[in-house]
Amino acid sequence: MMRYRVVVVGMGKRGMHHAAAFAANPRFELAGVCSRNPQRLDAATTKFAGVKTSTDARGLVMDVKPDVFCFCTPPDVRLPLVHAGIDSGATLIAFEKPVAMTTAEGLAIKDVLDRAGVRAVVSHQHRYGEHYMKVKEIIASGGVGQVESVYGTATGWAAHMLSHLVDYTCWFNDYEPAEWVMGQAAGRGKLTDVHASPDYVAGVVHFRNGVRGIYDCGAGAPDVPDVPYWWRKCRIGAKGTDGYAEVHTGGGWRAVTRQGSQSGPGGMDYELDTPAYVQDIAEWLDDDRQPHPARFDRAYHGMEIVSGLYRSVIEGGQIALPLTSGMDEIEGLKAKVPDRKVRVTLAESAKEYKE
Ligand SMILES: NC(=O)c1ccc[n+]([C@@H]2O[C@H](COP(=O)([O-])OP(=O)(O)OC[C@H]3O[C@@H](n4cnc5c(N)ncnc54)[C@H](O)[C@@H]3O)[C@@H](O)[C@H]2O)c1
């Protein structure tokens, strides 16, 4: 069996998870790690002894020439690293969500990947949680009947959370293409965050098969009282003719089907989800007929939905997908989102959404 060489860039929380998962998997050799931050690089050097290190991502990847180039950098660091991965000859690029902060950059990333014929995956790895898989299984086996709507809510702000909500709801709807979206937004405080977002965004999506997507993300999103941890107060599910099934990111799942009501355990866990996500990278590299569940095309479609919601705020009305031209949606939101304090649902959200 081929052993794939990997470079991981960005030694923050997610870079360390990825590097550890690649290092622990016999199908991969962690060949290099990089961070701009020397202290974080030192910590990584101690943890991953014998691995090449550098503060210069491009220099390292051109030197090591890995099979897999993985980067886990803040959301505003994307396109130059995709170029570096392609120039190094990597056959797969793995990177963190969100795909991009603007469609200008997202379209450019898609274009260079398509032209180079390089595979890519984006880390929407929550789907590997047992509670996510259980909800998918109930929906796919017809437990909720004919799916009529899918929905996702999260109290955290959009650049952190919305691409997750969109990806897993699209999974529940078998990745049917979205035909149009319409949304609204409130609160300007997080527009200057590194995860730049309106404090609150909500909207609807029309999928080709008639299923309705409903998204509610940020300050105004509803509570998920069963989940104590604020970042994991996410409810993601599907409602059909016979019932519903939903996952709560930080605490289990529940469903009402023709058989009655059911619930079960599960909690988002990087230590369990990231190794499974990494293993599927090996499966795809081994066999092109086993594409990765978190492949770029799916995440890109999710980015179009998120960006479409933002464009609806900026331009008004329904936004048709796919998007055919790029723009800087964050600048557009800065010009358009009203200068009024956002209304928060949870008292504990007030410390995050204070402007
Ligand atoms: N999939 C998930 O569940 C999940 C969870 C948390 C964060 N994320 C995403 O992961 C990404 C990273 O988040 P994080 O929490 O690990 O961030 P972080 O700030 O902890 O780490 C980012 C690292 O990237 C390094 N870096 C930045 N620019 C660089 C460059 N040009 N070259 C080399 N290194 C560079 C920084 O020095 C830092 O070490 C974000 O996009 C975030 O949205 C995903």
The ligand as an SDF file (V2000), in Angstrom:
LIG
                    3D

 44 48  0  0  0  0  0  0  0  0999 V2000
  -13.5820   22.1290   10.9180 N   0  0  0  0  0  0  0  0  0  0  0  0
  -13.7640   22.5580   12.1570 C   0  0  0  0  0  0  0  0  0  0  0  0
  -14.4730   21.9550   12.9550 O   0  0  0  0  0  0  0  0  0  0  0  0
  -13.0540   23.8210   12.5790 C   0  0  0  0  0  0  0  0  0  0  0  0
  -12.9540   24.1630   13.9430 C   0  0  0  0  0  0  0  0  0  0  0  0
  -12.2510   25.3150   14.2950 C   0  0  0  0  0  0  0  0  0  0  0  0
  -11.6750   26.0930   13.3000 C   0  0  0  0  0  0  0  0  0  0  0  0
  -11.8160   25.7480   11.9830 N   0  0  0  0  0  0  0  0  0  0  0  0
  -11.2110   26.5460   10.8950 C   0  0  0  0  0  0  0  0  0  0  0  0
   -9.8360   26.2450   10.8410 O   0  0  0  0  0  0  0  0  0  0  0  0
   -9.0940   27.3730   10.4120 C   0  0  0  0  0  0  0  0  0  0  0  0
   -7.9780   27.6140   11.3970 C   0  0  0  0  0  0  0  0  0  0  0  0
   -8.5600   27.7640   12.6760 O   0  0  0  0  0  0  0  0  0  0  0  0
   -7.6900   27.5850   14.0000 P   0  0  0  0  0  0  0  0  0  0  0  0
   -8.6630   27.6830   15.1250 O   0  0  0  0  0  0  0  0  0  0  0  0
   -6.8070   26.3840   13.9170 O   0  0  0  0  0  0  0  0  0  0  0  0
   -6.8220   28.9430   13.9240 O   0  0  0  0  0  0  0  0  0  0  0  0
   -5.5460   29.4030   14.7420 P   0  0  0  0  0  0  0  0  0  0  0  0
   -5.5290   30.8850   14.7280 O   0  0  0  0  0  0  0  0  0  0  0  0
   -5.4980   28.6680   16.0660 O   0  0  0  0  0  0  0  0  0  0  0  0
   -4.3210   28.8520   13.8790 O   0  0  0  0  0  0  0  0  0  0  0  0
   -3.9730   29.3310   12.6150 C   0  0  0  0  0  0  0  0  0  0  0  0
   -2.4880   29.0710   12.3880 C   0  0  0  0  0  0  0  0  0  0  0  0
   -2.1550   29.4260   11.0410 O   0  0  0  0  0  0  0  0  0  0  0  0
   -0.8750   30.0860   11.0460 C   0  0  0  0  0  0  0  0  0  0  0  0
   -0.7730   30.8760    9.8150 N   0  0  0  0  0  0  0  0  0  0  0  0
   -1.5360   31.9250    9.4360 C   0  0  0  0  0  0  0  0  0  0  0  0
   -1.1630   32.3480    8.2160 N   0  0  0  0  0  0  0  0  0  0  0  0
   -0.1460   31.5460    7.8040 C   0  0  0  0  0  0  0  0  0  0  0  0
    0.6620   31.4880    6.6370 C   0  0  0  0  0  0  0  0  0  0  0  0
    0.4900   32.3410    5.6340 N   0  0  0  0  0  0  0  0  0  0  0  0
    1.6130   30.5460    6.5710 N   0  0  0  0  0  0  0  0  0  0  0  0
    1.8060   29.6840    7.5800 C   0  0  0  0  0  0  0  0  0  0  0  0
    1.0720   29.6760    8.7150 N   0  0  0  0  0  0  0  0  0  0  0  0
    0.1120   30.6090    8.8230 C   0  0  0  0  0  0  0  0  0  0  0  0
   -0.9070   30.8840   12.3350 C   0  0  0  0  0  0  0  0  0  0  0  0
    0.4040   31.2390   12.7380 O   0  0  0  0  0  0  0  0  0  0  0  0
   -1.5620   29.8730   13.2890 C   0  0  0  0  0  0  0  0  0  0  0  0
   -0.5910   28.9930   13.8340 O   0  0  0  0  0  0  0  0  0  0  0  0
  -10.1110   28.5130   10.2580 C   0  0  0  0  0  0  0  0  0  0  0  0
  -10.4650   28.6540    8.9160 O   0  0  0  0  0  0  0  0  0  0  0  0
  -11.2940   28.0350   11.0910 C   0  0  0  0  0  0  0  0  0  0  0  0
  -12.5380   28.5170   10.5910 O   0  0  0  0  0  0  0  0  0  0  0  0
  -12.4720   24.6210   11.6320 C   0  0  0  0  0  0  0  0  0  0  0  0
  1  2  1  0
  2  3  2  0
  2  4  1  0
  4  5  1  0
  4 44  2  0
  5  6  2  0
  6  7  1  0
  7  8  2  0
  8  9  1  0
  8 44  1  0
  9 10  1  0
  9 42  1  0
 10 11  1  0
 11 12  1  0
 11 40  1  0
 12 13  1  0
 13 14  1  0
 14 15  2  0
 14 16  1  0
 14 17  1  0
 17 18  1  0
 18 19  2  0
 18 20  1  0
 18 21  1  0
 21 22  1  0
 22 23  1  0
 23 24  1  0
 23 38  1  0
 24 25  1  0
 25 26  1  0
 25 36  1  0
 26 27  1  0
 26 35  1  0
 27 28  2  0
 28 29  1  0
 29 30  1  0
 29 35  2  0
 30 31  1  0
 30 32  2  0
 32 33  1  0
 33 34  2  0
 34 35  1  0
 36 37  1  0
 36 38  1  0
 38 39  1  0
 40 41  1  0
 40 42  1  0
 42 43  1  0
M  CHG  2   8   1  16  -1
M  END
$$$$
